[in-house]
Amino acid sequence: MAAQHVLAIDQGTTSTRAIVFDAGGRPVASAQKELPQIFPRPGWVEHDPEEIWAATVEVCRGALAKAKLDAKALAGIGITNQRETTLLWNRRTGEPIHNAIVWQDRRAEPLCAELRDAGMGERVQRSTGLVIDAYFSATKLRWLFDQVPGAREAADRGELAFGTVDSWLLWQLTRGQVHATDVSNASRTMLFDIRRNQWDEELLQLLKIPASVLPEVHPSSHVYGVADAEFLGGEVPIAGIAGDQQSALFGQACFRPGLAKNTYGTGCFMLMPTGPRFETSANGLLTTAAAQVDGTPQFAFEGGVFIGGAVVQWLRDGLRAIESSAQVQALAESVPDAGGVVFVPAFTGLGAPYWDADARGAIVGVTRGTTVAHIARAALESIAFQSAALLQAMSRDAVAAGGAPVSELRVDGGACVNDLLMQFQADLLGVPVVRPQVIETTALGAAYLAGLATGVFGSLDELSEQWQVQRRFLPTMPRARAQALMEGWEHAVRQATAK
């Protein structure tokens, strides 16, 4: 009998997980391990690549053991990963020359400022779809070449390999036989021409990055290579790779314009497919490569909220208003509304559609009657306000390009289980907010991509039929009231961004 299970590796910022899915797209078993964070200086964030690799092997074996399956039951492996995190390693020894520089890391901002001041913003956006920001891999990689002794000389000799986390895991799983990535991860490096589906030679020269370190780029659903038998007890094809947000978009079966997904995690990431046409946002959004099943380019608008669920962690650890994150809904529901309080959690600046790195957090509208419950409710609502601003920007871009506004928002991630937040999100947007049966859609997307390449799944239509609703939140708030709330939010943002 042909293997009918797929193993998804979900290597995230704070943990590494493995989930076994069956041919119906249902999770069978999973294992997870926390990933330690390294903070060498304020604004710097690193991971140990060897810890990432060791945890990956451990959770893959753990998930298979829980599922009571062996490697023979697996048709393929799919990998999804924290994007933009940058690694550089020795091709001969496989040893990293430095810790991984995490996507959140801001050490390359001075170089980004130089590029912006030199007027390179339009050139970069035209090719990559991105704005110049330290968030992306390119300037992190340049920092490694500039700061690690001997790195540039070793690269000139062809001894080094660069990759995002997917490439690192692929290299390790294949024992150095395959150095590759997929289009979705390549599109987040700020070095990849997403319209031509190839590395941008002019940007490589501008940033003084040797092409010899770059991985090959393939469609997201593709047999990249074979995992060595030592790791799982038998050889298994590695047949799907996508960056975490594009993978979640795929796992949500958002295959056509008019649908959008929002992942509520530490931050929030919203993507809306735009199809095979490259569109540039006029509203502060990024254009990114969506997961590709074949060589046909697929694009999406993307916006990121830097502080989403992390605002709840701040209520717990900073304000000490709650003892555990799970208590926030009950505290917020103890008052009928936020009492006029608006919380802008710009702890690390504001992302799309504002792009203000200097913005700082603000709580406005506080009166003598304000309680910690009002602040907790305003903190929760801030996640919805930021996401609503993103979706409104996406709809404006979609209509300007001759398409339809977003008709439905599909949600996933840890905070999507909060019913109060999801209802408020629907009320602000005026469109249904839909929570699926399987909220582990990032891992599911990787499983879908690998399953398509190995015959477990037959088509996108089949995947659309598998996707099922757990709960649909319909807007109940009058549109005039929702508009007034959004105007109050924008007023608070102006205060948080005032110079």
Salt bridges, closest charged atoms under 4 A:
ASP10 OD2 - ARG17 NH2 2.84
ASP22 OD2 - ARG26 NE 3.13
GLU46 OE2 - HIS98 NE2 3.95
GLU46 OE2 - ARG107 NH2 2.91
GLU58 OE1 - LYS33 NZ 2.93
GLU84 OE2 - ARG83 NE 3.69
GLU84 OE2 - ARG188 NE 2.73
ASP105 OD2 - ARG107 NH2 2.89
GLU109 OE1 - ARG106 NH2 3.44
GLU109 OE2 - ARG116 NH2 2.23
ASP133 OD2 - ARG106 NH1 2.81
ASP146 OD2 - ARG142 NE 2.81
ASP146 OD1 - ARG152 NH2 3.70
GLU159 OE2 - ARG157 NE 2.84
ASP193 OD2 - ARG196 NE 2.76
ASP200 OD2 - ARG123 NH2 2.97
GLU202 OE2 - ARG123 NE 3.27
GLU216 OE1 - HIS218 NE2 3.36
ASP228 OD2 - ARG175 NE 3.39
GLU230 OE1 - ARG175 NH2 1.76
ASP244 OD1 - ARG83 NE 3.35
GLU279 OE2 - ARG277 NH2 3.22
GLU302 OE2 - ARG83 NH2 2.52
GLU302 OE1 - ARG188 NH1 3.07
ASP317 OD1 - ARG316 NE 2.71
ASP356 OD2 - LYS499 NZ 3.10
GLU381 OE2 - ARG377 NE 3.42
GLU408 OE2 - ARG410 NE 2.88
GLU408 OE1 - ARG472 NH1 3.08
ASP419 OD1 - ARG435 NH1 2.99
ASP419 OD2 - ARG471 NH1 3.15
GLU440 OE1 - ARG17 NH1 2.62
